[in-house]
Every structure is written in C-alpha cells, then in structure tokens.
Amino acid sequence: MVQLLDHIGIATPDLDTGSAPYLALGLSPEGEDELVESQGVNVRVFRAGETMVELLAPMRADSAIARFLEKNRPGLHHTAYRVEDIDAEIARLRAGGATFLTEQPGPGLHGTRVIFLHPKWGAGTLIELCEHPRGDHGAHGH
C-alpha cells in the first residue's frame, strides 16, 4: 500500500526557468541536478517538508517530458507515491484492473524503482509508484 506522497513532478523547458518560483518560496535545490538517462530527463529536486518537488527538463526531443511540453504548458506532470514493495503493488493493482505505461518497473532517481500508471486509469493524472532502496528512507524518488 502507499506509504506517503513521495514527490510531485513538474515539467519545465529548462531547470533554471522552472526553479524561479521555488526559489522565491524560499526553497533551495537539494544536491546536484541529476540526469536520468533512461527517461531522457534532467532533474532538480526541492524539498518541502517530507515531500519533494522534482523539476523535469527534457534532455532530448524524443523524451516523454519533451512530448508532454509539446502538448501542454509547463506544470504538473505527475504525482508519485512511495510503496514498500513495488512488485506486490503492481500485481495487486493489475488484479484490480489497473493499467500501466510499461510492463515492469524501471530505474528512477537515486536507485529507486519506478512505474507509471496510465493517466486514463488515474482519472486524468499520471501516477507514479516508487520503491526506495531497502533501508534508504531519506532517498529521493523518481
């Protein structure tokens, strides 16, 4: 089952432009920007209490974030929920009729395993499940 809201993903054409409102709110980037090659995205993380805000900027034109920005304005891309056992959650949700964008979880930020539920299943919202490495409760998801 879901443990907590892990992060929200915000699509932006570039990390510096996307950072402006979060800096104005008094938040600071946490750590270095990270490239998630498998998803074609550069990520900058801000933390607001227990929840992270991940700014997502495309690193190549064929990435999901680049396609999202072509169809939509910059803004909310997905909400991500932390789960303890992603494989068990996938099986449980599939048994209940959930549909996913991929068959299996893939690598995420900082060693997480992630999978996205189809937005049509999520009532129009892209939902991500993320499993952090065992014993690493302070890690970042994506």
C-alpha positions as CSV (number, residue, x, y, z in Angstrom):
1,M,0.0,0.0,0.0
2,V,1.0,3.6,-0.4
3,Q,3.3,4.9,2.4
4,L,3.3,8.6,1.5
5,L,3.3,11.2,-1.2
6,D,6.9,10.9,-2.3
7,H,7.1,13.8,-4.8
8,I,5.4,15.8,-7.5
9,G,6.9,16.1,-10.9
10,I,6.8,19.5,-12.6
11,A,7.6,19.6,-16.4
12,T,9.7,22.7,-17.4
13,P,11.6,23.6,-20.6
14,D,14.7,24.2,-18.5
15,L,15.7,23.8,-14.9
16,D,16.7,27.5,-14.3
17,T,13.4,28.9,-15.5
18,G,11.4,26.2,-13.6
19,S,13.3,26.9,-10.4
20,A,12.3,30.6,-10.1
21,P,9.0,30.1,-8.2
22,Y,10.5,27.6,-5.8
23,L,13.5,29.8,-5.1
24,A,11.0,32.7,-4.5
25,L,9.2,30.5,-2.0
26,G,12.4,30.1,-0.1
27,L,13.2,26.5,-1.1
28,S,16.7,25.6,-2.1
29,P,17.8,22.9,-4.6
30,E,18.8,19.7,-2.8
31,G,22.0,18.2,-4.0
32,E,23.2,18.3,-7.6
33,D,21.0,18.2,-10.7
34,E,20.7,14.6,-11.9
35,L,20.4,13.1,-15.4
36,V,18.0,10.1,-15.7
37,E,19.3,8.8,-19.0
38,S,16.6,6.1,-19.3
39,Q,13.9,8.7,-19.2
40,G,15.8,11.5,-21.1
41,V,15.3,14.0,-18.4
42,N,17.4,16.3,-16.2
43,V,16.0,16.6,-12.7
44,R,16.4,19.3,-10.0
45,V,15.0,18.5,-6.5
46,F,13.5,20.8,-4.0
47,R,12.2,19.6,-0.6
48,A,9.2,21.0,1.1
49,G,9.0,19.1,4.4
50,E,8.7,15.3,3.7
51,T,7.6,15.9,0.0
52,M,9.9,16.6,-2.9
53,V,9.3,18.7,-5.9
54,E,11.1,17.4,-8.9
55,L,11.6,19.8,-11.8
56,L,11.9,17.8,-15.0
57,A,13.5,19.2,-18.1
58,P,13.9,17.3,-21.3
59,M,17.4,16.4,-22.4
60,R,16.3,15.2,-25.8
61,A,13.4,15.8,-28.2
62,D,12.1,12.2,-28.0
63,S,11.7,12.1,-24.2
64,A,8.3,11.8,-22.5
65,I,8.8,15.3,-20.9
66,A,9.6,16.8,-24.3
67,R,6.4,15.3,-25.7
68,F,4.4,16.5,-22.7
69,L,5.7,20.0,-23.2
70,E,4.7,19.9,-26.9
71,K,1.1,19.1,-26.0
72,N,0.8,21.0,-22.7
73,R,2.1,24.1,-20.9
74,P,4.8,23.6,-18.3
75,G,3.4,22.5,-15.0
76,L,2.2,19.4,-13.1
77,H,3.4,16.2,-14.9
78,H,2.8,13.5,-12.2
79,T,2.3,12.7,-8.6
80,A,4.4,9.9,-7.1
81,Y,3.6,7.7,-4.2
82,R,6.1,5.7,-2.2
83,V,5.5,2.0,-1.8
84,E,7.5,-0.6,0.1
85,D,7.2,-3.5,-2.4
86,I,6.6,-2.2,-5.9
87,D,6.2,-5.7,-7.4
88,A,3.4,-6.6,-4.9
89,E,1.7,-3.3,-5.6
90,I,1.8,-3.8,-9.4
91,A,0.3,-7.3,-9.0
92,R,-2.4,-6.1,-6.6
93,L,-3.3,-3.1,-8.9
94,R,-3.3,-5.2,-12.1
95,A,-5.6,-7.7,-10.4
96,G,-8.0,-4.8,-9.8
97,G,-7.8,-3.7,-13.5
98,A,-5.1,-1.0,-13.3
99,T,-3.2,-0.3,-16.5
100,F,0.5,0.8,-16.6
101,L,2.6,2.5,-19.2
102,T,5.2,-0.2,-19.1
103,E,5.2,-3.9,-18.1
104,Q,7.9,-3.7,-15.5
105,P,9.3,-1.1,-13.2
106,G,12.4,0.8,-14.3
107,P,15.3,2.7,-12.7
108,G,14.5,6.1,-11.1
109,L,16.4,8.8,-9.3
110,H,18.8,7.7,-6.6
111,G,18.4,4.0,-7.0
112,T,14.6,3.9,-6.9
113,R,12.5,1.5,-8.9
114,V,9.5,3.3,-10.6
115,I,6.5,2.6,-12.7
116,F,3.8,4.8,-14.1
117,L,0.1,4.1,-14.1
118,H,-1.8,5.1,-17.3
119,P,-3.4,8.5,-16.9
120,K,-6.8,7.1,-18.1
121,W,-6.7,4.8,-15.1
122,G,-5.7,7.7,-12.9
123,A,-8.7,9.8,-13.7
124,G,-6.5,12.0,-16.0
125,T,-3.5,12.1,-13.7
126,L,-0.2,10.4,-14.4
127,I,0.6,8.4,-11.2
128,E,4.0,7.0,-10.4
129,L,4.8,4.4,-7.8
130,C,8.3,4.4,-6.4
131,E,10.2,2.0,-4.3
132,H,13.3,3.3,-2.5
133,P,16.3,1.0,-1.9
134,R,15.8,-1.0,1.3
135,G,16.8,0.9,4.4
136,D,17.1,4.2,2.5
137,H,14.1,6.1,3.7
138,G,15.7,9.5,3.0
139,A,16.5,8.9,-0.6
140,H,14.9,10.7,-3.5
141,G,12.4,9.1,-5.8
142,H,11.7,9.5,-9.5
